[in-house]
């Protein structure tokens, strides 16, 4: 299992569009993807748009992406780039 902490950079936070982009990207991989919000103590399935939307993450929120499976390296790299790139909004 691989993990990495990233910060939500886009001004509007983790609203419906970023959540959709994240789940679509995560679904391309066989590995299990989870999002942990340490300060909330909440962990959700990174392939579930409903789970991601319940987090209510705003700009500056720190999340931990954890990936476990046969393509975990590639999956983690791809998802980190998506978040760090502001979901194309920054």
C-alpha positions as CSV (number, residue, x, y, z in Angstrom):
1,X,0.0,0.0,0.0
2,X,1.2,3.5,-0.9
3,X,0.0,6.8,0.6
4,X,0.6,10.4,0.0
5,X,-0.8,13.6,1.6
6,X,-2.0,16.4,-0.7
7,X,-3.7,19.7,-0.3
8,X,-6.8,20.8,-2.1
9,X,-5.7,23.8,-4.1
10,X,-8.6,24.9,-6.2
11,X,-10.6,27.9,-4.8
12,X,-14.0,26.1,-4.8
13,X,-12.7,23.0,-3.0
14,X,-13.8,19.5,-3.6
15,X,-17.2,20.2,-5.2
16,X,-19.0,18.0,-7.7
17,X,-16.7,18.4,-10.7
18,X,-13.5,17.6,-8.9
19,X,-15.2,14.6,-7.2
20,X,-16.3,13.4,-10.6
21,X,-12.9,13.8,-12.1
22,X,-11.3,12.0,-9.1
23,X,-13.7,9.0,-9.2
24,X,-13.3,8.7,-13.0
25,X,-9.5,8.7,-12.7
26,X,-9.6,6.3,-9.8
27,X,-11.9,3.9,-11.7
28,X,-9.2,3.5,-14.4
29,X,-7.1,1.4,-12.0
30,X,-7.6,-2.0,-10.4
31,X,-6.2,-0.9,-7.1
32,X,-8.4,0.1,-4.1
33,X,-8.3,3.9,-3.5
34,X,-9.2,5.5,-0.2
35,X,-9.3,9.1,1.0
36,X,-8.5,9.8,4.6
37,X,-9.2,13.2,6.2
38,X,-7.1,13.0,9.4
39,X,-8.5,16.0,11.2
40,X,-12.1,14.6,10.7
41,X,-11.1,11.0,11.3
42,X,-13.1,10.1,8.1
43,X,-12.1,7.6,5.4
44,X,-14.1,7.1,2.2
45,X,-13.8,5.0,-0.9
46,X,-12.0,7.1,-3.6
47,X,-14.1,5.5,-6.3
48,X,-17.4,6.6,-4.7
49,X,-18.6,10.1,-5.8
50,X,-21.1,10.1,-3.0
51,X,-18.4,9.3,-0.4
52,X,-16.2,12.1,-1.7
53,X,-19.0,14.6,-1.7
54,X,-19.8,13.9,1.9
55,X,-16.4,15.1,3.0
56,X,-17.1,18.8,2.3
57,X,-13.5,19.7,1.6
58,X,-12.5,23.3,0.9
59,X,-9.4,24.9,-0.4
60,X,-6.5,24.2,1.9
61,X,-7.9,20.9,3.2
62,X,-5.3,18.2,3.5
63,X,-6.2,14.6,2.5
64,X,-4.3,11.4,2.4
65,X,-4.7,9.3,-0.7
66,X,-4.0,5.6,-0.1
67,X,-3.8,3.1,-2.9
68,X,-3.5,-0.7,-2.6
69,X,-3.3,-3.1,-5.5
70,X,-1.4,-4.2,-8.6
71,X,-1.2,-0.8,-10.2
72,X,-0.9,1.3,-7.0
73,X,2.2,3.3,-8.1
74,X,0.6,4.5,-11.3
75,X,-2.7,5.1,-9.6
76,X,-1.3,7.2,-6.8
77,X,0.9,9.2,-9.1
78,X,-2.1,10.0,-11.4
79,X,-4.4,11.0,-8.5
80,X,-1.8,13.1,-6.8
81,X,-1.2,15.0,-10.1
82,X,-4.9,15.5,-10.5
83,X,-5.3,17.0,-7.0
84,X,-2.0,19.0,-7.1
85,X,-3.1,20.4,-10.5
86,X,-6.2,21.8,-8.9
87,X,-8.4,19.6,-11.0
88,X,-7.7,21.8,-14.0
89,X,-9.2,24.8,-12.2
90,X,-5.9,26.4,-10.9
